[in-house]
Amino acid sequence: MTETAASSPYDRIGGLDVLRRITDRFYDLMESEPAFTALRAMHAPDLAPMRQALPLFLAGWSGGPRTWWDANPGKCMVSMHTRFGIDKTTAGQWADAMRQAIGDVAPPDTAIADALADVLDRMALGMAKA
């Protein structure tokens, strides 16, 4: 894909297929890596609904189809997570797992992949309660 000034982050990352691969890798890491045990413990036993929802959220958030947003009008990702008691440890685990997932999938546009990891790091860490 040739980068143009009009390319959205969604287009540059590779669209929904790449976001799904990143999300699947993220949840695979969360389920298999001991470093993410506390993060996994915060989630429901069945990760299938989150595996389906997260790439749709990321798609709309990054300038692609707004499927998740249309299905969840008025919902805020930060407020949806307040009941989970996210602390610096679990926020850091989320950020680390997502950064590793993005790196493992290795979208060809490394600048947008790095930018995505950076902004998701800040979002995750911003959800941590002091």
C-alpha positions as CSV (number, residue, x, y, z in Angstrom):
1,M,0.0,0.0,0.0
2,T,1.4,3.4,-0.9
3,E,1.2,6.0,1.8
4,T,-0.6,9.2,0.9
5,A,-1.4,12.2,2.9
6,A,-5.0,11.0,3.1
7,S,-4.2,7.6,4.5
8,S,-5.8,7.0,7.8
9,P,-3.9,5.1,10.6
10,Y,-6.4,2.3,9.9
11,D,-5.3,2.1,6.3
12,R,-1.6,2.4,7.1
13,I,-1.8,-0.4,9.8
14,G,-3.3,-2.7,7.2
15,G,-7.0,-2.6,8.0
16,L,-9.2,-5.0,9.9
17,D,-7.3,-8.1,9.0
18,V,-4.1,-6.8,10.6
19,L,-6.0,-5.5,13.6
20,R,-7.6,-8.9,14.1
21,R,-4.2,-10.6,13.9
22,I,-2.8,-8.1,16.5
23,T,-5.8,-8.7,18.7
24,D,-5.6,-12.5,18.4
25,R,-1.9,-12.4,19.2
26,F,-2.5,-10.0,22.2
27,Y,-5.1,-12.4,23.7
28,D,-2.9,-15.5,22.9
29,L,-0.1,-13.8,24.8
30,M,-2.4,-12.9,27.7
31,E,-3.5,-16.6,27.9
32,S,-0.1,-18.2,27.6
33,E,2.6,-15.9,29.1
34,P,3.2,-15.9,32.9
35,A,4.2,-12.3,32.7
36,F,0.5,-11.4,32.0
37,T,-1.1,-13.6,34.7
38,A,-2.6,-10.7,36.6
39,L,-4.0,-9.2,33.4
40,R,-5.6,-12.5,32.4
41,A,-7.2,-12.9,35.8
42,M,-9.1,-9.7,35.3
43,H,-10.9,-11.1,32.2
44,A,-13.8,-13.4,31.8
45,P,-13.0,-17.1,31.2
46,D,-14.2,-16.8,27.6
47,L,-12.1,-14.3,25.6
48,A,-14.0,-14.8,22.4
49,P,-16.3,-11.7,22.8
50,M,-13.3,-9.5,23.4
51,R,-11.4,-11.1,20.5
52,Q,-14.3,-10.0,18.3
53,A,-14.9,-6.6,19.8
54,L,-11.4,-5.2,20.2
55,P,-10.4,-5.1,16.6
56,L,-13.7,-3.5,15.7
57,F,-13.1,-0.8,18.4
58,L,-9.5,-0.3,17.1
59,A,-10.8,0.0,13.5
60,G,-13.2,2.8,14.2
61,W,-10.8,4.5,16.6
62,S,-8.0,4.5,13.9
63,G,-10.2,5.9,11.2
64,G,-11.7,2.8,9.7
65,P,-15.3,1.4,9.8
66,R,-17.2,2.4,12.9
67,T,-18.9,-0.9,13.4
68,W,-18.2,-1.1,17.2
69,W,-19.0,2.6,17.7
70,D,-22.4,2.2,15.9
71,A,-23.2,-0.8,18.0
72,N,-22.2,0.9,21.2
73,P,-23.4,4.6,20.9
74,G,-22.2,6.8,23.7
75,K,-19.9,4.2,25.3
76,C,-16.5,5.3,26.5
77,M,-13.7,2.7,26.7
78,V,-12.2,4.3,29.8
79,S,-15.4,4.5,31.7
80,M,-16.2,0.9,30.6
81,H,-13.1,-0.3,32.4
82,T,-13.4,1.7,35.7
83,R,-15.1,-1.3,37.5
84,F,-12.0,-3.5,37.0
85,G,-9.7,-1.8,39.4
86,I,-6.9,-1.5,36.9
87,D,-3.6,-0.7,38.7
88,K,-0.2,0.2,37.3
89,T,0.8,-3.5,37.2
90,T,-2.2,-4.6,35.1
91,A,-2.1,-1.5,32.9
92,G,1.6,-2.2,32.3
93,Q,0.9,-5.8,31.5
94,W,-1.8,-4.7,29.0
95,A,0.6,-2.2,27.3
96,D,3.4,-4.7,27.2
97,A,1.2,-7.5,25.7
98,M,-0.2,-5.1,23.1
99,R,3.2,-3.8,22.2
100,Q,4.5,-7.4,21.8
101,A,1.5,-8.4,19.8
102,I,2.0,-5.4,17.4
103,G,5.7,-6.3,17.1
104,D,4.9,-10.0,16.5
105,V,2.4,-9.2,13.7
106,A,4.9,-6.7,12.3
107,P,2.8,-4.4,10.1
108,P,4.9,-3.3,7.2
109,D,4.5,0.4,8.1
110,T,6.7,0.4,11.2
111,A,6.1,4.1,11.9
112,I,2.3,3.6,12.3
113,A,2.9,0.4,14.2
114,D,5.2,2.1,16.7
115,A,2.7,5.1,16.9
116,L,-0.2,2.7,17.6
117,A,1.8,0.9,20.3
118,D,2.8,4.3,21.9
119,V,-0.7,5.7,22.0
120,L,-2.2,2.4,23.3
121,D,0.5,2.4,26.0
122,R,-0.6,5.8,27.1
123,M,-4.3,4.9,27.0
124,A,-3.7,1.7,29.1
125,L,-1.5,3.5,31.6
126,G,-4.0,6.3,31.9
127,M,-6.6,3.9,33.1
128,A,-4.5,2.8,36.1
129,K,-5.7,4.0,39.4
130,A,-3.1,5.7,41.5
